[in-house]
Amino acid sequence: MNPWYSTPNTMPAPLTDYNVRIRYWFGKPFLARYDADNEVWISNSNGLTYPVWSISRFQLPEDFPVTSFVLPLSSSGDGSEVSTLQLTFSAATSLKISGTGLFYDDAAGTINPGNVRFADSGSAQTFYIRVPSGSCTINIVNGLDLITQFNEFSTETNSPAIGNLLLSNLPINLTFFLCYGSNTITGDISNLPVNLTYFRCEGSNTITGDISNLPVNLTYFYCHGSNTITGNISNLSVNLTYFRCYGSNTITGDISNLPVNLYYFRCYGSNTITGDISNLHVNVSYFVCGGSNTISSYTSRFWSTKPGTFILTGLSSLSSTDVDQLLIDFDADLTWSAGNTITIMGNCGPRTAASDAAVANMESEGAEISTN
């Protein structure tokens, strides 16, 4: 039996095609159909009309095609703290939590505990959740269609975490996904929603797939966890501006083939990225490359954009001559400041006295420089 919902806050769009049980505040339920154009209920028995505001509850029929989004949660630690869920909807709907979980109206988890919440369309809606023990699910009516942004799911040490959410089960109209904490999200990145532009996922995740299958409109990709992502960086979407990927990944390719608009690149894992540092695109302002990468050369060039963070470690093997020339060019072309970092280590050769003046000047400007 489906639950009772409030009107008019949670009127599903196709409701006009179904016989629905409705009732006054304390009246006996009766069958009616919804007239969306006039915002009234029409009684099946006598044809009388009832304004939406006059009906307190309605109950969906068993055959109603509800495309619910189900978010699985599990308790963490002693279960005393609260997680924050923030979502954006294209139309009003309702959320119901089952199991041991409860919604609250405050981040401390003290005000108005309950297992049902209603959501409006437009601006992001925030929900506070505690699961003291065990597990639960949040069922969002028509959520697969109505959720446009998964703005945030954040956890604390003793607050609930997402448990075994499949990427293939994400809402189909999602454009934004942000989730961090002790979560366990699984699946292949080829199953991400096609309209997604922002994806950030942290936790004990086991995400797989080839980066060539990322959504074409994606501009931001941040993935941490025990992931096994593969693919060649030449196949990253041309729209991508931010790429950060940690885990047991096996990403390959030459850095000259990074997307031209990319400004942030950070990649760790069992990757085998190669190339000449001089072929980094001019827009790159943050570059960190570690793991099993084998970047092995540098040809002198003019740097028009400062990579305020430049870290090259792992199996990369610039010669001492290349290290000196890179540092000399960094100093000659750019002005550095406090907070900037240059690290050239791994299998790279040690710098020599040839770059002493350049290093001294950049350090005087505030940069922190580390070499072998």
N, C-alpha and C positions, 0 to 999 in steps of 0.2 A: 504494500500500500504506500503510495507516494505521500510525502508530508504536506501540511497545509502551509500556504505562503500568503504574505500580506499583499494587498492591493493598495495603490496602483504601482508600487515600487518595483515589483518583480514580474511584470507582464511579458512573457515570452512572445516574440514576434508572430509565430505561426498559430497562436492560440485560437484564432478565429475559426479554424477548421475542426475544432473538437468540442464535444460535450464536456463541460467542466462542472464539478460540484462547487457551489458557492454558498456562503452563509453570512447573515448579519452577525453582529457581535455575539449575541446569545441565541440566535434563531436556529431553526432546523435546516440542515443542508438541502439544497435542491439543484437540479441540473439546469444549466444555462449555456448560451453561447455568447462569445464576446464580440461586440461590434466596435472594431478599432477606429473606424472613421468618426463615430459619434461618442466614443468612450463610454459605452453603456453595456450592461449585461442584459440579454433577452431570455426570459424564462422559457424553457421548453414546454412547460405544462399549460401556461395561459398567455404567453406572448407579452407579458408586462415587461417594461424596461426598468433597469435599476442603474443609476449613475455609478461610476466606478468608486467614487468616494464613499458611497453608502454601503459597500460590501467590505467586510473586514478581512475575509480569508477566501482563498480558492485552493482547490486540490486538483492537480493534473491527473488526467486519465492514465491508466497503465500503458496504453499504446502511444503516449505522447513521445515524440522523438527528442528527448532531452540529450544534448551533447555535452554531458558534464565533463569538467576537468577535475581529476582526482589527484590530490597532492598527499602522498604518504609521508607521515612524520613518525619519528621514534624519539623516546626520551633519552637524555644524556646526563651523566653524572647523577646527582641526587634529585634532579628534576625541579629544583627550586626557582630557576630563572625563566625569563620570558624571551622568546624569539620574536622578531619583527618581520611581518610580511606586508609588502606594499604592491598593489596591483592597480592597473588602469583598465577600465572597461569601456566598450563602445555603446553599451546600453545597461540599464539597471538590472541587477540580478541579486541572488542570495547565496550565502555560504553556510554550510552546515558541517560541524565537526563531530566526529563519532569517537567511540572508544573513551579513553581517559582524558582526552584533551578538552580545553576550554578557551574561549575567546575572552579578552579583557579590553577595557577602554583606555588603559594606561600602561606605560612601559614597565611599571613596577608590578603589574599583575595583581591589583587589589580592587579595581573598580568594575562593577557590573559583569561578573562572570556569567557566561552563557554558551550554549552550543550553536546558536544561530546569529548571523550578522547579515545586514543588507548593505548593498553597495550601489552607489550612483554612477552614472557615466561621466566622462570628462576627465576631471582631475584625479590624480592618484589617491587611492583609498588605503589607509593603514590599519592593520589588524595585529593585535598582540596576542600571543599564543603561549600557553604553558601545557606541558605534558608531564605530569609528575612521575609516571612510570609507564612501562609498556609502549604501545604504539597506537596510532589513530590515523584517520584520514580526514581531509577537508574536501567536501564535495561542493563544487561550484556549478550551479545550474547554468547550462549553456555556455560554460566556461571555455570550451574548445573553440567556440565562435566569438565570444564576447571579450576575452582577455586580449588586449593589444600590447600591453607592456607588463612584464614581470619585473617591476622596478627594483625590488630588493627582497632578499631573504637573508637575514643575518642572525647569527647564533651567538650564545655565550657558552661558557664551560658547562653549565648545568641547565641549558635550555634545549628544546627539541631541535633535531636536525632532520633534513630531508632524507628519507630512506628509500633507495633504489627507484629513483625516478628515471624513466627512459626518455631519451631525447625524442623518440618517435611519438611520445604521448604529449608533447608540448602543444599548447594552443596553436591552431593553424594560422592565425592572423598576427602572431607575435612579431613585433619589430625590435623589442628590447628585452634582454634577459640578464639579470644580475643576481648572483647567488654566491655567498661566501660563508665559511664556517665548516663545521664537521659534517659535511653533506656527502652523500654517495649517489652521484648521478652517473648513469651508464648510457651506452649506445654509440651509434656511428654518426659522425658529424654530417654524413650525407642526409640524415633524417632531420636536420634542423629546419625550422620553418623557412619557406622560400623568401619571405619578406624581411627576414631578420637583418638588422643593420648593426646591432651591438650585442656581443656575447661575452660575458665574463662569468667564469665558473671556477670556484675554488673549493677544496675539500678533499675527501678520500675518493675521488672520482676515478672511474675506469673508462674513459672515453677513447674511442677508436676512430679509424677512418683516414682517408686520404685528403689532404688539404685542397686538392683540386675540386673536391665536392662541397666546399664551403659555399654558402649562398652568395650569389653574384653581387648583391647589394651590400654585403657586409663591409663595414669600415673599421670595426674594432673587434679584435679576437684576443681573448685572455683566458688561458686554460691551464690550471694547475692541478696536480694530483698524480695518481699512478696510471697515467694515460699512455697509450701506445699509438700515437698519431704518426702517419707516414706521409710521403709525397715529396715532390720537388717544388722548391720555392718559386720556380718559374711559372707554376700553375696557380699561384695566389691571385685572387681577384684584383683587377686593376683599381678597384675602388678602395682597397684596404689601405688604411693609414697607420694602424696600430696592430702589431703582432707580438704576442708574448706567449710562449709555449714551453711548459715544464713537464717532465715525466720521463718515461722510458720510450721516448720518441725516436724515430729513425727518419728524420727529415734530411733531404739531400738538396744539392743544387749549388749554383754559382751565385755569389752575392750580387753580381752585375745584373741578375735577372729579378731582383726584388722589385715590387711594384713602384712605379715612378713617384707616386704620391706618399709613399710610406715615410713617416718621420720617426717611428719608434719600432725598434727591432730588438727582441730579447729572446734567446733560444738556448735551452739547455736540454741535455739528454744524450742518447747514443746517436747523435746526428753526425752527418759527414758533409758539412757545408764547406765549400772551397771558394777560391777566388783571390783576387787582388784587391786590397783595401782601397786603392785609388778608384775602383769602379763603384764604390758606394754612391748612390744617387745624392744629389745636392740637398735634398730635403731632409735627409736623415740627421736628427738632432740627438738621438739616443741610440747607442749601439752596444749591445752586450752579447757576446757569442762565446759559449763554453761547451764542454762536452767533448765528443770525439771529432770535432771539426778540424779541418786541415787548411785553414787560410795561411798561405805561405809566401806572399809577396806584397810589396808596396812599390808603386811607381810614383815619383813625385808629381803633385798636382796642386792646384789652387783650391783652398777650402773657403767657400762663400758662406756656408752654414756651420756653426759651431756644434759639434757633437758634445754637448755639455757633460754627458756620461759616455765614455768610450772604454769598454772593458773587453780585452781579447785574451782568453785563457785556453785551457784544454790542450789539444794536440796541435794548435796553430803554431807555425814555426817561421815567423819572420826572422831574417838574418839580423845581425847586429847593425849592419849598414842600413837595412830597411827601417829598423827601429829608430836609429838616429835621424834618418831623413824624415820619417813621419813626425817625430817630435819637433824637428826644425821647422817643418811646414806648418804644424799646428801653431807654433809660436809666431811665425812670420805673418800668417794670414788672419789670425783670430785674437781677440782679447778675452782673457779668462777671468773667472771671478770665484769667490768663495762658494763652495758647494759643488764645483766642477770636479770631475774625477777622470783621470787617465790611468788605466792599468793595462800594461802589455807584459804578460807573463806566460804561463804554460810552457810550451817548448820553444818559445821565442828566444833569440839570442839576447845577451845583456847589452844595454846601451854602452857607448864609449864616451870618451872625453869630447868627442865631436859634438855631442848634444848638450854638453854641460851648460853653456850659456842660455840655450833655449829653455832648458828645464828650470834653471835659476829664475829666469824672467817670468815664466808661467806660474811658478810657485810664489813669486812675489805678488802676482796678481790675485792669488788665492786658490789656484788649482792644486789638487792633491794628485801626485804622480807616483806610480809604483812600476818598477821594471825588474827584470832579473839581474 
